Amino acid sequence: MADRSAQHDRSQVAPYRRIVAELRGRILSGDLKPGDRLPSIRQIAQRWGVAAATATRVTGALRDEGLVLTAVGSGTTVAPAAADQPKAAPRGTVTRAAILQNAMIIADQEGLQAVSMRRLAAQLGVGPMSLYRHLSGKEELVAQLADDVFGSEPLPAHSRNGWRSDLERICRVQWGLCRRHPWLPRAISFTRPLMTPNVMAHTEWTLATLEGLGLSATDQVRESLVLPALVLDLAAQQTDDLDAELETGLTRDHWRTANREQISALLGGGRFPFLARISDGLAADLDGLFEYALARHLDGLAVLIGDEPG
């Protein structure tokens, strides 16, 4: 009974934690020595049967513990013993651009929660305090990352096809940015907006499109906030899904497989006939939901300004 209980307890541990514990044990026992290569993301995913996102989180956790180092060209290796670790690089070795580049990679792969000044310092091979000569802290770092993303694609020129075409284009630009950088919705706030030039340029572009449509100044501002909110709220579903995958090790398809019996029991009894006829993939089609929500919102805006819905 005791053995069975122990096995049950182990089965409840998040997959990435079990893998981290095993690799940590190999490092501390000397089985993996300083300078040895850690299994790659793909190797971890294949060996332990987990998603790539989970494997990425494993290496991130070991890096945060100071057990491994990641360097361009050499991959992830076991860190040297504390006495042998290199001293902080001379003043000026670390640049703001290098900090932001490394932070962007971590955020894209593991989410904003994985980005820390301590981890960036370890990745760059310097002392944490050297980063604060370039950035005041994580808040400024995240704001700059978001601004860099918004500035990574030029704003479209205003077209001659009317306000609806222009608003569709700016929303699709923002949707693409969120899909490429799933952490972005978590970095944007409307109550405490980012005062950064590229983010502000998107709002200014939208306000320019709304000018002359007969909306009050208040409604123009509201519309310039509601449109990106539509984009960000739907994109946040992708963020939440990736976070859940990192935490549990289950992709969306694996989650549905694991919960198939419960789903069938709920939908097969006749209590929810309308829900039962919904296709499995419909709710997960975020691109389809985005296009639908955008079209219906712009239909409503057309009625408000007295234009014909497209």
C-alpha positions as CSV (number, residue, x, y, z in Angstrom):
1,M,0.0,0.0,0.0
2,A,2.8,2.4,0.9
3,D,4.6,1.7,-2.4
4,R,1.4,2.3,-4.3
5,S,0.8,5.6,-2.5
6,A,4.3,6.8,-3.3
7,Q,3.8,5.9,-7.0
8,H,0.6,7.9,-6.9
9,D,2.3,10.9,-5.4
10,R,5.0,10.8,-8.0
11,S,2.4,10.7,-10.8
12,Q,0.9,13.9,-9.6
13,V,4.2,15.8,-9.9
14,A,4.3,18.0,-13.0
15,P,6.3,16.2,-15.8
16,Y,8.8,19.0,-16.1
17,R,9.6,18.8,-12.3
18,R,10.3,15.1,-12.5
19,I,12.7,15.6,-15.4
20,V,14.4,18.5,-13.7
21,A,14.9,16.3,-10.6
22,E,16.4,13.5,-12.6
23,L,18.8,15.7,-14.5
24,R,19.7,17.6,-11.3
25,G,20.6,14.3,-9.7
26,R,22.8,13.3,-12.5
27,I,24.6,16.7,-12.4
28,L,25.1,16.7,-8.6
29,S,26.3,13.0,-8.6
30,G,28.9,13.8,-11.2
31,D,27.3,11.6,-13.9
32,L,27.0,14.8,-15.9
33,K,30.3,16.8,-15.4
34,P,31.0,20.5,-15.9
35,G,31.2,21.2,-19.6
36,D,29.1,18.1,-20.6
37,R,26.2,18.8,-23.0
38,L,22.8,18.6,-21.6
39,P,20.3,16.6,-23.8
40,S,18.7,19.0,-26.3
41,I,15.1,20.1,-26.2
42,R,14.2,17.5,-28.9
43,Q,16.1,14.8,-27.0
44,I,14.4,15.6,-23.8
45,A,11.0,15.7,-25.5
46,Q,11.6,12.3,-27.2
47,R,13.2,10.5,-24.2
48,W,10.5,11.5,-21.6
49,G,7.6,11.7,-24.0
50,V,6.7,15.4,-23.3
51,A,6.0,18.4,-25.4
52,A,8.8,20.6,-26.7
53,A,7.5,23.5,-24.5
54,T,7.9,21.2,-21.4
55,A,11.4,20.3,-22.4
56,T,12.2,24.0,-22.9
57,R,11.0,24.6,-19.4
58,V,13.2,21.9,-18.0
59,T,16.4,23.6,-19.3
60,G,15.1,26.9,-18.1
61,A,14.6,25.6,-14.6
62,L,18.1,24.1,-14.5
63,R,19.5,27.3,-15.8
64,D,17.8,29.3,-13.1
65,E,19.3,27.0,-10.5
66,G,22.8,27.8,-11.9
67,L,23.4,24.2,-12.9
68,V,23.6,24.7,-16.6
69,L,24.7,27.5,-19.0
70,T,23.5,28.2,-22.5
71,A,25.7,29.8,-25.1
72,V,25.3,30.4,-28.8
73,G,27.1,27.7,-30.7
74,S,27.7,25.4,-27.8
75,G,24.1,24.7,-26.7
76,T,23.3,24.0,-23.0
77,T,26.2,22.6,-20.9
78,V,26.7,21.7,-17.3
79,A,28.0,24.8,-15.5
80,P,31.4,24.8,-13.9
81,A,31.8,24.5,-10.2
82,A,31.3,27.8,-8.3
83,A,35.0,28.3,-7.8
84,D,35.7,27.8,-11.5
85,Q,32.9,30.1,-12.8
86,P,34.1,33.1,-14.8
87,K,34.0,36.5,-13.1
88,A,31.6,39.2,-14.3
89,A,32.5,40.7,-17.6
90,P,34.2,44.1,-17.6
91,R,32.0,47.2,-17.5
92,G,30.4,47.9,-20.9
93,T,30.7,44.3,-22.1
94,V,26.9,43.8,-21.8
95,T,24.8,46.1,-24.0
96,R,21.1,47.0,-23.8
97,A,20.6,45.4,-27.2
98,A,22.1,42.1,-26.0
99,I,19.9,42.0,-22.9
100,L,16.8,42.7,-25.0
101,Q,17.7,40.1,-27.6
102,N,18.2,37.3,-25.0
103,A,15.1,38.4,-23.1
104,M,13.0,38.2,-26.3
105,I,14.2,34.6,-27.0
106,I,13.3,33.5,-23.5
107,A,9.9,35.2,-23.6
108,D,9.0,33.7,-26.9
109,Q,10.0,30.2,-25.8
110,E,8.9,30.2,-22.2
111,G,6.8,33.2,-21.5
112,L,7.3,36.4,-19.5
113,Q,7.3,34.6,-16.2
114,A,10.6,32.9,-17.2
115,V,12.3,36.3,-17.9
116,S,14.3,37.6,-14.9
117,M,17.3,39.8,-14.5
118,R,19.1,37.0,-12.7
119,R,18.5,34.6,-15.5
120,L,19.6,37.1,-18.1
121,A,22.8,37.8,-16.2
122,A,23.6,34.1,-15.9
123,Q,22.9,33.7,-19.7
124,L,25.2,36.6,-20.5
125,G,27.9,35.5,-18.1
126,V,27.8,38.6,-16.0
127,G,26.8,39.7,-12.5
128,P,23.1,40.7,-12.2
129,M,24.0,44.3,-11.1
130,S,25.6,45.0,-14.5
131,L,22.2,44.7,-16.1
132,Y,20.8,47.5,-14.0
133,R,23.2,50.0,-15.7
134,H,21.1,49.5,-18.8
135,L,17.6,48.8,-17.5
136,S,15.9,49.8,-14.2
137,G,14.3,46.4,-13.8
138,K,11.9,43.9,-15.3
139,E,9.1,46.4,-15.7
140,E,11.2,48.6,-18.0
141,L,12.5,45.4,-19.7
142,V,9.0,44.1,-20.6
143,A,7.9,47.6,-21.7
144,Q,10.8,47.8,-24.1
145,L,10.3,44.2,-25.4
146,A,6.6,45.1,-26.2
147,D,7.6,48.3,-27.9
148,D,10.2,46.4,-30.0
149,V,7.6,44.0,-31.1
150,F,5.2,46.7,-32.1
151,G,8.0,48.4,-34.0
152,S,9.1,45.2,-35.8
153,E,6.6,45.6,-38.6
154,P,5.9,48.9,-40.4
155,L,2.5,50.4,-40.0
156,P,0.5,50.1,-43.2
157,A,-0.2,53.1,-45.3
158,H,-3.8,54.4,-45.1
159,S,-5.6,52.9,-48.0
160,R,-8.2,54.4,-50.3
161,N,-10.6,51.6,-49.6
162,G,-12.2,53.2,-46.6
163,W,-12.1,53.0,-42.8
164,R,-13.2,49.4,-42.6
165,S,-10.3,48.1,-44.7
166,D,-7.8,50.1,-42.7
167,L,-9.1,48.9,-39.3
168,E,-9.0,45.3,-40.6
169,R,-5.4,45.8,-41.6
170,I,-4.2,47.3,-38.3
171,C,-6.0,44.5,-36.4
172,R,-4.4,41.8,-38.5
173,V,-1.0,43.3,-38.0
174,Q,-1.5,43.2,-34.2
175,W,-2.9,39.7,-34.4
176,G,0.2,38.5,-36.3
177,L,2.4,40.1,-33.7
178,C,0.6,38.3,-30.9
179,R,0.7,35.0,-32.7
180,R,4.5,35.3,-33.2
181,H,5.0,36.5,-29.6
182,P,2.4,34.7,-27.4
183,W,3.5,36.7,-24.3
184,L,2.5,40.0,-25.8
185,P,-1.1,40.2,-24.4
186,R,0.3,39.9,-20.9
187,A,2.5,43.0,-21.5
188,I,-0.2,45.4,-22.5
189,S,-2.5,47.3,-20.2
190,F,-5.2,49.8,-21.0
191,T,-5.5,51.2,-17.4
192,R,-1.8,51.6,-17.2
193,P,-0.8,52.0,-20.8
194,L,2.8,51.7,-22.0
195,M,4.2,55.1,-22.8
196,T,6.5,53.9,-25.5
197,P,6.7,55.3,-29.1
198,N,5.9,52.2,-31.2
199,V,2.9,51.2,-29.1
200,M,1.6,54.7,-29.1
201,A,2.1,54.9,-32.9
202,H,-0.5,52.1,-33.3
203,T,-3.1,54.0,-31.3
204,E,-2.3,57.2,-33.2
205,W,-2.8,55.3,-36.5
206,T,-6.1,54.0,-35.4
207,L,-7.3,57.4,-34.2
208,A,-6.3,58.9,-37.6
209,T,-8.5,56.3,-39.3
210,L,-11.5,57.1,-37.1
211,E,-11.2,60.8,-37.7
212,G,-14.0,62.2,-39.9
213,L,-16.4,59.3,-39.4
214,G,-18.8,61.4,-37.2
215,L,-17.8,59.8,-33.9
216,S,-17.4,61.9,-30.8
217,A,-13.9,62.4,-29.4
218,T,-14.8,60.1,-26.6
219,D,-16.1,57.3,-28.9
220,Q,-13.0,57.6,-31.1
221,V,-10.8,57.0,-28.0
222,R,-13.0,54.1,-26.9
223,E,-12.9,52.5,-30.3
224,S,-9.1,52.9,-30.4
225,L,-8.9,50.9,-27.2
226,V,-11.7,48.3,-27.8
227,L,-10.2,47.2,-31.2
228,P,-6.8,46.2,-29.8
229,A,-8.6,44.8,-26.7
230,L,-10.5,42.4,-29.1
231,V,-7.2,41.3,-30.6
232,L,-5.3,40.9,-27.3
233,D,-8.2,39.1,-25.4
234,L,-8.4,36.4,-28.1
235,A,-4.7,36.2,-28.4
236,A,-4.4,35.7,-24.6
237,Q,-6.2,32.3,-25.1
238,Q,-3.1,31.1,-26.9
239,T,-0.9,32.5,-24.0
240,D,-3.1,30.6,-21.5
241,D,-2.9,27.4,-23.6
242,L,0.9,27.5,-23.8
243,D,1.2,28.2,-20.1
244,A,-1.0,25.2,-19.4
245,E,1.1,23.1,-21.7
246,L,4.3,24.2,-19.9
247,E,2.7,23.5,-16.5
248,T,1.2,20.1,-17.2
249,G,3.2,18.8,-20.2
250,L,0.0,18.2,-22.1
251,T,-0.7,19.7,-25.5
252,R,-4.3,20.6,-26.3
253,D,-4.8,17.4,-28.2
254,H,-3.3,15.3,-25.4
255,W,-5.5,17.2,-22.9
256,R,-8.6,16.3,-24.9
257,T,-7.5,12.7,-25.1
258,A,-6.9,12.6,-21.3
259,N,-10.4,14.1,-20.7
260,R,-12.3,12.3,-23.4
261,E,-14.2,10.1,-21.1
262,Q,-15.4,13.1,-19.0
263,I,-16.3,15.1,-22.1
264,S,-18.2,12.2,-23.6
265,A,-20.1,11.7,-20.3
266,L,-21.2,15.3,-20.2
267,L,-22.1,15.6,-23.9
268,G,-23.5,12.2,-24.5
269,G,-26.4,12.3,-22.0
270,G,-28.7,14.7,-24.0
271,R,-28.5,17.5,-21.4
272,F,-26.4,19.7,-23.7
273,P,-27.6,19.0,-27.3
274,F,-26.4,22.3,-28.7
275,L,-22.9,22.0,-27.2
276,A,-22.8,18.3,-28.4
277,R,-23.0,19.3,-32.0
278,I,-20.0,21.7,-31.9
279,S,-17.0,20.4,-33.7
280,D,-14.0,19.6,-31.6
281,G,-11.7,22.0,-33.4
282,L,-14.1,25.0,-33.7
283,A,-13.3,26.6,-30.3
284,A,-9.6,26.0,-30.8
285,D,-9.6,27.8,-34.2
286,L,-8.3,31.1,-32.8
287,D,-7.7,32.5,-36.3
288,G,-11.3,31.8,-37.2
289,L,-12.6,33.3,-34.0
290,F,-10.5,36.4,-34.5
291,E,-11.9,36.9,-38.0
292,Y,-15.5,36.4,-36.9
293,A,-15.2,38.7,-33.9
294,L,-13.5,41.4,-36.0
295,A,-16.1,41.3,-38.7
296,R,-19.0,41.4,-36.3
297,H,-17.5,44.3,-34.4
298,L,-16.9,46.3,-37.5
299,D,-20.5,45.6,-38.6
300,G,-21.6,47.2,-35.4
301,L,-19.3,50.2,-35.9
302,A,-20.8,50.6,-39.4
303,V,-24.3,50.9,-37.9
304,L,-23.1,53.4,-35.3
305,I,-21.6,55.7,-37.9
306,G,-24.4,55.2,-40.4
307,D,-22.4,53.3,-42.9
308,E,-23.5,50.1,-44.7
309,P,-22.1,47.0,-42.9
310,G,-19.5,45.2,-45.1
